[in-house]
């Protein structure tokens, strides 16, 4: 047992606060209440890309019909699995798992087929076509 466990009563002996982590009171200028982690926000795993000047979204944006559908994010140049859409934001996840990223639904395209990608590779180009 630690000294803190010995010196502080447990739930049977009189209880303790759920927020007591056995740490000294915070005296930081941010006045975080002893919980600095509550004020932290995680950054985006995949920062949202702004469209380069002079580029436009595809003429016919692809609208995913069901969750789990594979789509191509033309702005970020990434394939992703459609997870959800809230207002004007689409949430995509990498095909093999990982953190979601936000995408503009105007930039979604139908994913390339296997035949299209193999034809592009046979022609020596590295571009993914849709």
ABEGO torsion letter per residue (X at the ends): XBAAAAABBBAAAGEBBAABAGBBBBABAAGAGGBAAAABBBBBABBBBBBBBGBBBBABBBBBABBGBBBBBAAAGBBBBBABBBEABBBBBBAAEEBBBBBBAAABBBBBBAAAAAAAAAAGBABBBX
